[in-house]
Amino acid sequence: MTTDEFVKKVAGNIGIISDDPDVLAQVGIRALGVIGYINGGGGNVTIETITDYELLCVSLGTADILVQKLPQYSPGFMAMAMQLQLGGGKNG
C-alpha cells in the first residue's frame, strides 16, 4: 500500500471524506505518529505490509488524537496497540 492510499484509508475509517490536501496531511501526520507509538512499544507496523487489524488500530489512535484535547488514547486503542506490541494482530 502506498502512503497516499494509507492516509485515505485511515481518513475514511474515521469518517473524513475530504480530499483537501491539508486535511489529509494532518491525518497522515497523526497516523504516522500512531505507528511510531505502536512500534516504539515493540510493534512492527509498516505502511507497505499493514494488515486490516493494524489499519483499524492506527485509525482508532488517529481518531483519538484528532478529537481529544489532551494527548491521551482511548482504552480501546490501548488494548489493540498492546496486542500489536506483543506480536498479535498479524492474521489480516
Protein Blocks (a to p, Z undefined) as FASTA:
>chain_A
ZZklmmmmmmmmnopabfbfklmmmmmmmmmmmmmmmmmnopacdfklocfklmmmmmmm
mmmmmmpmbdcddfklmmmmmmmmnopainZZ
